[in-house]
Amino acid sequence: MRNEAIEGGAAGSALKGRVDAAVLDQLFYKARTHNAFLDRHVPDALLKEAVDITLQGPTSANQLPLRVVFVRSPEAKARLKDALAPGNVDKTMAAPVTAILAYDLKFYEHLPRLFPHADAKSWFAGNEAFAKASAHTNGTLQAAYFILALRSLGLDAGPMGGFDSAKVDAEFFPDGQFKSNILVNIGYGDDEKLFPRSPRFQPEEIVTFA
């Protein structure tokens, strides 16, 4: 399917700005979820660059609710450990960095700056349920951008559920404004410890046109 799409002859080559196969491989087709990483330092500057790339992706009304804590030190990892499901403990403790991806329940306070051409703050202020649902949806969207940003910079990611969000929030976000959503272990993956890639659907199995 991928080769047909990329090498689709004249019609395919006429698509302006299409990235080449190597880029698609790095971001999607050959990218993997890593559970083990090489003993190699991940610079802070590279992590910040991944966040900067992430922030360029679209969100509804430019909400940008994502908030990130990079957990690196042994002391910080110890604070996170008790919240992890048993199967996630060892790989998280061994990962060079773990990102806590959270969303800001009061993201709308920033909308006068981020979305100045409408009174978007009034859409959410005073409507807690709507604001929370929107923060979760757009924060999750940004988490996906973040994984792709890491891959685009040559890093590997191991995104996870499998944690007690209430414990993470109590430890890292005690004021209650931020809510943890996804954890991502980050580093340079050890390809020798990868599992076989799990099957994927074919597009025709899940797509309809209306």
C-alpha positions in Angstrom: 0.0 0.0 0.0 2.8 2.5 1.0 4.9 1.9 -2.2 1.8 2.2 -4.4 1.0 5.6 -2.8 4.5 6.9 -3.0 5.4 5.5 -6.4 2.0 6.1 -8.1 3.4 7.4 -11.3 2.8 10.8 -12.9 -0.2 11.5 -10.7 1.7 10.8 -7.5 4.8 12.8 -8.6 2.6 15.8 -9.3 1.5 16.2 -5.6 3.3 19.3 -4.5 5.4 19.0 -1.4 5.0 15.3 -0.9 7.7 13.9 1.5 9.8 11.0 0.3 9.6 7.4 1.5 12.4 7.8 4.0 10.5 10.4 5.9 7.4 8.3 6.0 9.4 5.3 7.1 11.0 7.3 10.0 7.7 8.8 11.2 5.3 5.9 10.5 6.1 2.7 8.5 9.4 1.7 10.2 8.9 3.6 13.5 8.2 1.5 16.5 7.1 1.8 20.1 10.3 1.1 22.1 10.4 -0.6 25.5 14.2 -0.5 25.8 16.7 2.2 25.1 20.4 2.5 24.6 22.5 4.1 27.3 22.8 7.4 25.5 22.1 10.9 26.8 19.1 12.8 25.4 20.0 16.6 25.5 17.5 19.0 27.0 17.8 21.1 23.9 16.5 18.3 21.8 13.5 17.7 24.1 12.7 21.4 23.9 12.9 21.3 20.1 10.4 18.4 20.1 8.0 20.6 22.1 8.5 23.5 19.8 7.7 21.3 16.8 4.6 20.0 18.6 3.4 23.5 19.3 3.2 24.1 15.5 0.4 21.5 15.1 -3.2 22.7 14.9 -5.6 22.6 17.8 -9.2 23.8 18.1 -9.1 27.6 18.5 -5.4 27.3 19.0 -6.0 26.1 22.6 -2.6 24.5 23.0 -3.6 22.8 26.3 -0.5 20.4 26.4 1.8 20.7 29.4 4.9 18.6 29.7 7.1 17.5 32.6 10.3 15.7 31.6 11.2 13.2 34.3 14.9 12.5 34.2 16.6 12.4 37.6 16.6 9.3 39.8 14.7 11.4 42.4 12.0 12.3 40.0 11.7 8.8 38.6 11.2 7.6 42.2 8.3 10.0 42.6 6.8 8.5 39.4 7.4 4.9 40.2 4.5 4.2 42.6 2.0 5.4 40.0 3.1 2.9 37.3 1.4 -0.3 36.5 3.8 -3.2 37.3 4.6 -3.9 33.7 5.7 -0.3 33.1 8.0 0.0 36.1 11.3 -1.4 34.9 11.3 0.1 31.4 10.3 3.5 32.8 13.0 3.5 35.4 15.6 2.5 32.8 14.5 5.0 30.1 16.7 8.1 29.7 13.7 10.4 30.0 10.0 10.0 30.7 7.6 12.8 29.6 4.4 13.3 31.5 2.0 14.8 29.0 -0.8 16.6 30.7 -3.5 19.1 29.7 -4.3 22.4 31.3 -7.9 22.6 32.5 -7.7 26.4 32.4 -6.2 26.7 28.9 -8.8 29.2 28.1 -7.1 31.8 30.2 -4.5 32.1 27.5 -6.9 32.4 24.6 -6.9 36.2 24.5 -3.2 35.9 23.5 -3.4 32.6 21.5 -6.7 33.3 19.6 -7.1 37.1 19.7 -9.5 37.4 16.8 -12.5 36.2 18.8 -13.6 36.1 22.5 -12.8 32.4 22.7 -12.2 32.5 26.4 -16.0 33.1 27.0 -16.8 29.9 25.2 -15.1 27.9 28.0 -14.9 30.0 31.2 -17.7 28.9 33.5 -18.4 25.7 31.5 -16.2 23.2 33.3 -17.3 20.1 31.5 -16.9 21.6 28.1 -13.5 23.0 28.9 -12.3 19.7 30.3 -13.5 17.7 27.3 -11.9 20.1 24.9 -8.6 20.2 26.9 -8.5 16.4 26.9 -9.2 16.1 23.2 -6.7 18.7 22.1 -4.1 17.7 24.6 -4.3 14.1 23.2 -4.0 15.5 19.7 -0.9 17.3 20.8 0.5 14.1 22.4 0.3 12.5 19.0 2.2 15.5 17.4 4.8 15.1 20.2 5.5 11.5 19.4 6.0 12.4 15.7 8.2 15.3 16.7 10.4 13.0 18.7 10.7 10.7 15.7 11.4 13.5 13.3 14.5 14.4 15.5 15.9 10.9 15.5 14.5 10.0 18.9 12.4 7.0 19.8 9.3 6.9 21.9 7.5 4.5 24.1 4.0 6.0 24.8 2.1 4.4 27.7 -1.2 4.3 29.5 -0.8 1.9 32.4 -0.4 4.4 35.3 -2.5 5.9 38.1 -3.3 9.4 36.9 -4.6 10.4 40.3 -1.2 9.5 41.9 0.7 11.3 39.1 -1.4 14.4 39.5 -1.0 14.4 43.3 2.7 14.2 43.0 3.4 16.5 40.0 0.3 18.7 39.7 -0.9 19.1 43.3 -2.9 22.3 42.6 -5.3 20.4 40.3 -5.1 22.6 37.2 -3.1 20.1 35.1 -4.3 16.5 34.5 -1.9 13.8 33.4 -2.9 12.1 30.1 -0.1 10.0 28.6 3.4 9.0 29.6 6.1 8.7 27.0 9.5 7.1 27.6 12.1 8.8 25.4 15.6 7.9 24.1 17.4 6.1 21.4 15.7 2.8 21.1 17.4 -0.6 21.3 16.3 -2.3 18.1 17.5 -5.7 19.2 14.9 -5.7 21.9 11.9 -4.9 19.8 8.9 -7.2 19.5 7.7 -8.2 16.1 5.5 -5.4 14.7 1.8 -6.0 15.4 -0.6 -6.2 12.4 -2.4 -3.2 11.0 -5.7 -2.8 9.2 -5.8 -2.3 5.5 -7.4 1.1 4.7 -10.3 -0.6 2.9 -11.2 -2.4 6.1 -11.9 0.8 8.1 -12.7 3.5 5.4 -16.0 4.5 3.8 -16.8 7.5 1.7 -20.0 9.3 2.3 
